[in-house]
Amino acid sequence: MTHDAPPGAVSDRFDMFTRAERADLGALMDVLVAQAWAATPFIYSNDVEDAYLEIIRETPAFTFGLVERATGRLAAVGNAAPIAVRSDDLAALPDSGWKWQVLRAKAVRDGEPPTHLGAFTASVSPLFRGQGVSALVLAGFKALARRSGLAGVLAPVRPPSKASCPGIDIEEFLDRAREDGLPTDPWVRTHLRVGGRIAGTPRCALVVDLELDFWEVWLGRPILPSERSFEIPGGLAPVYVQGRRGRYEEPAIWVVHSL
């Protein structure tokens, strides 16, 4: 089968079910997603997290799991929601990435007609990593968009390997291509290999702005008065100190999947 197989059998090994179709998998989906993001707990304190969680709860037909047919094990979870994209935004996708996508999902909830599927997270169980499952999650996003009559999938992609070089700009990071011309980040490469197109590099896709006390817990040490910035484990950019607060602005890579 191709990566664009419809919901149900997405490969000869995995079946795809939305949360609306398999409510019994809901609790396990939540645990899998939490485990996948456990190394970056500060992400959950971003400035639109509450709105995001509300949208995900209200759109169970756009959260799905990949289930291994032979064992019944949950292999991966994709979280998405329909979004309303204006033509001018599509021509130059906003710098606010994740936050903008949450707000455009809220616009659909408030009555605007959806145009695209906004892909938020793709989480793969540790039991299934390195087995091509992430590409099937992207196929699931595309299948949902097609089934819903949407024009395509937008994703403010978080490149995990940038955590090894948080001090460089996202544009410079993206320019570090391999010999074959593809990006060095495996997750971005997966998007491109299944037909995605890079459409921008939002510098402020997600914001976490909190008192330093919170950052010290995640950092595991006191933040010295002389520090103007510091790096947080798993972070894609430095955290900048502003008085007694720390501000983290996470960059991303816009990827568009047309249908």
C-alpha positions, -999 to +999 in steps of 0.1 A: +000+000+000+010+036-005+015+061+024-018+077+013-040+046+021-073+056+035-082+053+072-085+017+083-055-002+069-026+022+065-002-005+058+000-043+059+008-040+096-011-011+111-047+000+112-058+036+119-086+046+142-097+080+153-104+088+189-141+091+180-141+056+165-121+040+194-129+060+226-116+030+245-081+039+234-084+075+247-065+070+280-037+050+264-034+077+237-029+103+264-003+082+281+016+076+249+016+113+240+028+123+276+056+098+274+067+111+240+071+146+253+084+138+288+119+151+280+105+186+274+080+193+302+083+231+297+065+227+264+032+222+283+035+257+298+032+275+264+008+304+262-019+286+242-017+252+258-052+254+274-068+265+241-050+237+223-061+210+248-097+223+245-096+220+207-082+185+208-109+174+233-136+189+210-123+173+178-119+136+186-124+127+149-090+144+142-070+126+168-060+091+157-040+061+167-021+035+147-027+001+161-006-030+152-030-055+137-012-086+150-009-075+187-034-047+192-006-025+205-010+013+201+021+023+181+015+061+175-008+090+180-015+119+157-031+151+170-047+175+145-076+198+140-093+216+110-081+251+106-092+281+085-064+295+064-067+328+046-051+331+012-027+358+024-015+336+053-010+307+030+013+329+008+035+337+038+028+315+068+030+334+101+060+335+124+038+324+153+036+289+140+020+267+166+001+296+183-013+308+150-025+273+141-043+270+175-060+303+168-070+292+133-085+260+148-104+282+173-117+302+143-132+271+128-149+263+161-163+299+160-178+294+126-152+300+099-151+273+072-121+250+075-097+249+046-068+227+058-059+202+085-035+216+111-011+188+123+000+195+158+019+165+172+030+130+160+039+108+189+054+073+184+056+047+212+092+037+222+083+001+212+079+012+175+105+038+169+129+034+140+104+013+121+089+038+097+059+045+118+063+083+118+058+083+080+025+065+085+014+091+110+019+117+083-001+095+059-028+095+085-029+133+086-032+134+048-059+107+048-080+127+074-076+159+054-087+141+022-116+124+039-127+158+053-125+176+019-097+198+030-070+212+007-040+198+025-021+196+058+000+223+075+025+215+102+048+238+122+074+210+125+096+209+156+130+196+145+142+177+176+179+175+166+181+213+168+184+208+206+220+200+200+226+235+187+201+258+204+222+289+199+220+290+161+192+305+140+166+282+126+175+293+091+211+284+096+201+250+110+179+243+080+208+252+057+229+224+071+219+198+045+233+164+040+253+153+009+220+142-007+206+177-002+180+167+024+179+184+059+200+169+087+170+166+110+153+131+106+118+143+113+120+171+087+134+146+062+105+123+069+080+151+060+099+158+027+102+122+017+064+117+019+058+148-003+059+177+021+072+212+011+091+236+034+072+269+034+089+289+061+109+290+094+088+306+121+111+319+148+084+322+175+062+292+169+057+286+206+063+308+236+069+299+273+073+329+295+075+321+332+091+331+365+127+318+369+116+295+398+099+273+372+129+272+349+152+264+379+131+232+385+134+221+349+171+232+347+180+214+380+201+243+393+199+279+404+200+306+378+227+330+386+220+368+388+247+373+361+230+350+336+213+368+307+203+335+290+206+298+295+200+266+276+173+241+288+176+204+281+156+196+250+152+232+241+156+244+205+166+279+215+181+297+246+158+310+274+164+347+278+162+362+313+140+393+317+141+404+353+128+375+373+113+358+343+126+336+316+113+337+280+116+308+256+107+313+219+108+280+201+115+280+163+100+256+139+098+247+102+066+252+083+058+222+061+029+220+037+015+187+024-008+192-006-033+166-016 
